[in-house]
Amino acid sequence: MIPFNTPPVTGDEMYYMQQALENGKLSGDGPFTKACQTWLEDSFHASKAFLTPSCTHALEMAAMLAGIEPGDEVIMPSYTFVSTANAFVLRGARIVFVDIRPDTMNIDETKIEEAVTEKTRVIVPVHYAGTACEMDTIMDISKRHNLQVIEDAAQGVMSTYKGQALGTIGDYGCFSFHDTKNYTSGEGGALLLNRSDKQEQAEIIREKGTDRSRFLRGQVDKYSWVEAGSSYLPAELNAAYLYAQLQHARAINNDRLASWETYAANLRPLEEDGLLELPKVPAACKHNAHMFYIKTAGIGERTALVEHLKQAGITSAFHYVPLHSSAAGQRFGRFHGTDRWTTGESERLLRLPMFYGLQQEQIKEITEQVRSFYK
Ligand SMILES: *Cc1c(COP(=O)(O)O)cnc(C)c1O
């Protein structure tokens, strides 16, 4: 049996969690939370990083910091996870879905500008599979229309666009440390702030709407409720677990990239024969091998391939049902322009097993099975 995913384990997790226990502080913002945040800031040149209990929560914080109000419009791809949209729907926004590019499955940057209205406040590029959206164009549109950019970089930790880390290019960046992602704390996430004017407000929103952080720095002599907020701090045990993963970030990244390259090399002959398509990575992007997918001819062939792999003990997985076709998507949003690629390409895409520690022989077995299916 080859599973689709197994969460990464580096071997240092118990050591750091034991230290967290001995520190005698299990609630948020202890030494391990600080260490993870500093690691993220230093590694990615982010001006400020906050650990959160999930990427969903990081997106919610970003929506609050962006000042989203009922009736505002937010532009994003329909081919994404529900959290990308929910964060803004919870603040009363309307979601405006834009088509994707078939090569990267990312939002089609050439379709964004025509979707901008007087109500548009935010663009949300989602870096699918850890491959960057065309950020130069997106940032240019945002500047000309005075919009904010919130990167959903849930899958993009350790990826870059023109040398810049994903999550650090827009106004805000959101990472996920869910156990299906490259680095994990079970459930977890981070919000990166790439502007200096929002740090204090971010601290307040994250600390239940209080100025507790100012109090802890000795800037005020008692803390109180100053605006609407929530509790967006993970526990120290989770941060300790995550710290063990971040310490091995490069090794995990290299291991995944090696697996990705082996998949691509083994399946390229099938692509050359026109039987399937492999992921495309634009020259400006360095990805993190978050996933390896192939594209079949269509949904019927994909269903048959899933079954074929299952018979061989291999678990594969398709991905998002486009949000604009879901009940909530229809209620909370609209699709701008035509759905030329979103639905069709999503029905072709199939993800193959990808995790830290996937063995070369396992990849060989998987790609042999794919080859035997197409024979
Ligand atoms: C995983 C994921 C999320 C949600 O992350 P959580 O940490 O589980 O909240 C959001 N957006 C995208 C694109 C994701 O892949």
The ligand as a MOL file (V3000), in Angstrom:
LIG
                    3D

  0  0  0     0  0            999 V3000
M  V30 BEGIN CTAB
M  V30 COUNTS 15 15 0 0 0
M  V30 BEGIN ATOM
M  V30 1 C -4.7280 23.9530 3.0720 0
M  V30 2 C -5.2290 25.2030 2.4500 0
M  V30 3 C -5.9220 26.1800 3.1930 0
M  V30 4 C -6.3370 25.9740 4.6170 0
M  V30 5 O -5.3210 25.6980 5.4980 0
M  V30 6 P -5.6720 25.2840 7.0180 0
M  V30 7 O -4.3450 25.4430 7.6990 0
M  V30 8 O -6.1450 23.8670 6.9750 0
M  V30 9 O -6.6830 26.2200 7.5210 0
M  V30 10 C -6.2810 27.3550 2.5610 0
M  V30 11 N -6.0040 27.5690 1.2650 0
M  V30 12 C -5.3640 26.6550 0.5150 0
M  V30 13 C -5.0780 26.9540 -0.9190 0
M  V30 14 C -4.9650 25.4360 1.0750 0
M  V30 15 O -4.3450 24.5230 0.3280 0
M  V30 END ATOM
M  V30 BEGIN BOND
M  V30 1 1 1 2
M  V30 2 1 2 3
M  V30 3 2 2 14
M  V30 4 1 3 4
M  V30 5 2 3 10
M  V30 6 1 4 5
M  V30 7 1 5 6
M  V30 8 2 6 7
M  V30 9 1 6 8
M  V30 10 1 6 9
M  V30 11 1 10 11
M  V30 12 2 11 12
M  V30 13 1 12 13
M  V30 14 1 12 14
M  V30 15 1 14 15
M  V30 END BOND
M  V30 END CTAB
M  END
